[in-house]
Amino acid sequence: MAAAAAGGRSEEGALIAMIADEDTITGFLLAGVGHKDFRRKTNFLVVDSKTSTRTIEDTFKEFTSREDIAIVLISQFVANMIRFAIDSYRKPVPAILEIPSKEHPYDPSQDSILSRVKHLFQADTGSAVRF
C-alpha cells in the first residue's frame, strides 16, 4: 500500500462505508462501492431485524475510526437506533450522511448533521435558514 498522504488517507483514495438495509447496501455494491481488505473486513454492514443495536453502534465506531474511510452513509432509520452515537460524533472526517431507505423516507427534522448546519447558519447570519 502507498505511503499515507496528509490526514492519514492513502494515495489510493478513501472509501465510502455504509450501514443500511439489504436493498440499499446491494444498490451501492452494484455501483462498485463495496470493499473487502486482506483481513476480510468490509466497508458495509447489512442491518436487518436480527441486527442488534450494539452491533450497529460498534460498526459505526469502527467505521468512524478507520483511516481509509472518508464518508459513512447510514440509513436514517438505522441512524435513529444509535442517535446518541451520531449526535456525539464531532469529527469532520469521515463525514456522516443520513440517507433514505426503501421502507423509510428521509425526514430532515431527524437529521442531526443537518440540524448542526442550520444552527451554524443561524448563528452566522442571525436569521433562520430553510433547507
C-alpha positions as a Markdown table, in Angstrom:
| # | Residue | x | y | z |
|---|---|---|---|---|
| 1 | Met | 0.0 | 0.0 | 0.0 |
| 2 | Ala | 1.2 | 3.5 | -0.7 |
| 3 | Ala | 2.5 | 5.8 | 2.0 |
| 4 | Ala | -0.1 | 7.7 | 3.9 |
| 5 | Ala | -0.9 | 11.1 | 2.5 |
| 6 | Ala | -1.9 | 14.1 | 4.5 |
| 7 | Gly | -4.6 | 13.4 | 7.0 |
| 8 | Gly | -3.8 | 9.7 | 7.2 |
| 9 | Arg | -5.5 | 8.8 | 3.9 |
| 10 | Ser | -3.7 | 6.6 | 1.4 |
| 11 | Glu | -2.8 | 7.7 | -2.1 |
| 12 | Glu | -5.3 | 5.0 | -3.4 |
| 13 | Gly | -8.2 | 7.1 | -2.1 |
| 14 | Ala | -10.6 | 6.8 | 0.7 |
| 15 | Leu | -13.7 | 4.6 | 0.9 |
| 16 | Ile | -17.4 | 5.2 | 1.5 |
| 17 | Ala | -18.7 | 3.0 | 4.3 |
| 18 | Met | -22.4 | 2.0 | 4.5 |
| 19 | Ile | -24.7 | 1.0 | 7.3 |
| 20 | Ala | -28.2 | 0.2 | 5.9 |
| 21 | Asp | -30.8 | -2.3 | 4.9 |
| 22 | Glu | -30.0 | -5.1 | 2.4 |
| 23 | Asp | -31.6 | -3.3 | -0.6 |
| 24 | Thr | -29.7 | -0.1 | 0.0 |
| 25 | Ile | -26.4 | -1.9 | 0.5 |
| 26 | Thr | -27.0 | -4.1 | -2.6 |
| 27 | Gly | -27.6 | -1.0 | -4.7 |
| 28 | Phe | -24.3 | 0.6 | -3.6 |
| 29 | Leu | -22.4 | -2.7 | -4.0 |
| 30 | Leu | -23.7 | -3.0 | -7.6 |
| 31 | Ala | -22.4 | 0.6 | -8.1 |
| 32 | Gly | -19.0 | -0.6 | -7.1 |
| 33 | Val | -18.7 | 1.0 | -3.6 |
| 34 | Gly | -18.0 | -2.3 | -1.8 |
| 35 | His | -14.6 | -3.2 | -0.5 |
| 36 | Lys | -13.0 | -6.1 | 1.4 |
| 37 | Asp | -9.4 | -5.9 | 2.6 |
| 38 | Phe | -6.8 | -8.6 | 3.1 |
| 39 | Arg | -8.2 | -9.3 | 6.6 |
| 40 | Arg | -11.7 | -9.8 | 5.0 |
| 41 | Lys | -13.0 | -6.6 | 6.7 |
| 42 | Thr | -15.7 | -4.9 | 4.7 |
| 43 | Asn | -16.9 | -1.3 | 4.4 |
| 44 | Phe | -20.5 | -2.1 | 4.9 |
| 45 | Leu | -23.0 | -3.6 | 7.4 |
| 46 | Val | -26.3 | -5.0 | 6.3 |
| 47 | Val | -28.9 | -4.3 | 9.0 |
| 48 | Asp | -32.0 | -6.5 | 9.4 |
| 49 | Ser | -34.4 | -7.3 | 12.2 |
| 50 | Lys | -31.8 | -9.6 | 13.8 |
| 51 | Thr | -29.0 | -7.0 | 14.0 |
| 52 | Ser | -28.5 | -5.7 | 17.5 |
| 53 | Thr | -28.2 | -2.0 | 18.3 |
| 54 | Arg | -24.8 | -2.9 | 19.9 |
| 55 | Thr | -23.6 | -4.3 | 16.6 |
| 56 | Ile | -24.7 | -1.2 | 14.7 |
| 57 | Glu | -23.0 | 1.1 | 17.3 |
| 58 | Asp | -19.8 | -0.9 | 17.3 |
| 59 | Thr | -19.7 | -0.8 | 13.5 |
| 60 | Phe | -20.3 | 2.9 | 13.4 |
| 61 | Lys | -17.5 | 3.4 | 15.9 |
| 62 | Glu | -15.2 | 1.2 | 13.8 |
| 63 | Phe | -16.0 | 3.0 | 10.6 |
| 64 | Thr | -15.5 | 6.4 | 12.1 |
| 65 | Ser | -12.1 | 5.5 | 13.5 |
| 66 | Arg | -10.8 | 3.8 | 10.3 |
| 67 | Glu | -8.2 | 5.9 | 8.4 |
| 68 | Asp | -9.3 | 4.6 | 5.0 |
| 69 | Ile | -12.9 | 5.8 | 5.2 |
| 70 | Ala | -13.9 | 9.3 | 4.2 |
| 71 | Ile | -17.7 | 9.1 | 4.3 |
| 72 | Val | -20.2 | 6.9 | 6.3 |
| 73 | Leu | -23.6 | 6.6 | 4.7 |
| 74 | Ile | -26.2 | 5.4 | 7.2 |
| 75 | Ser | -29.9 | 5.0 | 6.5 |
| 76 | Gln | -31.8 | 7.4 | 8.7 |
| 77 | Phe | -33.9 | 4.6 | 10.2 |
| 78 | Val | -30.7 | 2.9 | 11.4 |
| 79 | Ala | -29.2 | 6.2 | 12.5 |
| 80 | Asn | -32.2 | 6.7 | 14.8 |
| 81 | Met | -31.3 | 3.4 | 16.5 |
| 82 | Ile | -27.9 | 4.9 | 17.5 |
| 83 | Arg | -28.8 | 8.6 | 17.5 |
| 84 | Phe | -26.8 | 9.2 | 20.7 |
| 85 | Ala | -23.6 | 8.0 | 19.0 |
| 86 | Ile | -24.3 | 10.1 | 15.9 |
| 87 | Asp | -25.1 | 13.2 | 17.9 |
| 88 | Ser | -21.9 | 12.9 | 19.9 |
| 89 | Tyr | -19.7 | 12.4 | 16.8 |
| 90 | Arg | -17.9 | 15.6 | 16.1 |
| 91 | Lys | -15.1 | 14.9 | 13.6 |
| 92 | Pro | -15.3 | 16.3 | 10.1 |
| 93 | Val | -13.8 | 13.1 | 8.5 |
| 94 | Pro | -15.2 | 10.7 | 8.0 |
| 95 | Ala | -18.4 | 12.7 | 7.2 |
| 96 | Ile | -21.7 | 11.1 | 8.3 |
| 97 | Leu | -24.5 | 11.3 | 5.8 |
| 98 | Glu | -28.0 | 10.1 | 6.6 |
| 99 | Ile | -29.9 | 8.7 | 3.6 |
| 100 | Pro | -33.4 | 7.4 | 3.0 |
| 101 | Ser | -34.2 | 3.7 | 2.5 |
| 102 | Lys | -36.8 | 1.9 | 0.5 |
| 103 | Glu | -39.1 | 1.4 | 3.5 |
| 104 | His | -38.3 | 4.6 | 5.4 |
| 105 | Pro | -38.3 | 8.0 | 3.7 |
| 106 | Tyr | -35.9 | 10.7 | 4.7 |
| 107 | Asp | -37.1 | 13.2 | 7.4 |
| 108 | Pro | -34.9 | 16.3 | 7.5 |
| 109 | Ser | -36.1 | 17.1 | 11.0 |
| 110 | Gln | -34.4 | 14.0 | 12.4 |
| 111 | Asp | -31.1 | 14.5 | 10.7 |
| 112 | Ser | -28.6 | 15.7 | 13.4 |
| 113 | Ile | -26.0 | 16.8 | 10.9 |
| 114 | Leu | -28.5 | 19.0 | 9.0 |
| 115 | Ser | -29.6 | 20.4 | 12.4 |
| 116 | Arg | -26.0 | 21.4 | 13.2 |
| 117 | Val | -25.6 | 23.1 | 9.8 |
| 118 | Lys | -28.8 | 25.0 | 10.3 |
| 119 | His | -27.6 | 26.1 | 13.7 |
| 120 | Leu | -24.3 | 27.3 | 12.2 |
| 121 | Phe | -26.0 | 29.3 | 9.5 |
| 122 | Gln | -28.5 | 30.8 | 12.0 |
| 123 | Ala | -25.6 | 31.9 | 14.3 |
| 124 | Asp | -23.6 | 33.3 | 11.4 |
| 125 | Thr | -26.4 | 35.3 | 9.8 |
| 126 | Gly | -28.7 | 35.9 | 12.7 |
| 127 | Ser | -31.7 | 34.6 | 10.7 |
| 128 | Ala | -33.4 | 31.3 | 10.0 |
| 129 | Val | -32.3 | 29.3 | 7.0 |
| 130 | Arg | -34.6 | 26.9 | 5.3 |
| 131 | Phe | -33.4 | 23.5 | 3.9 |
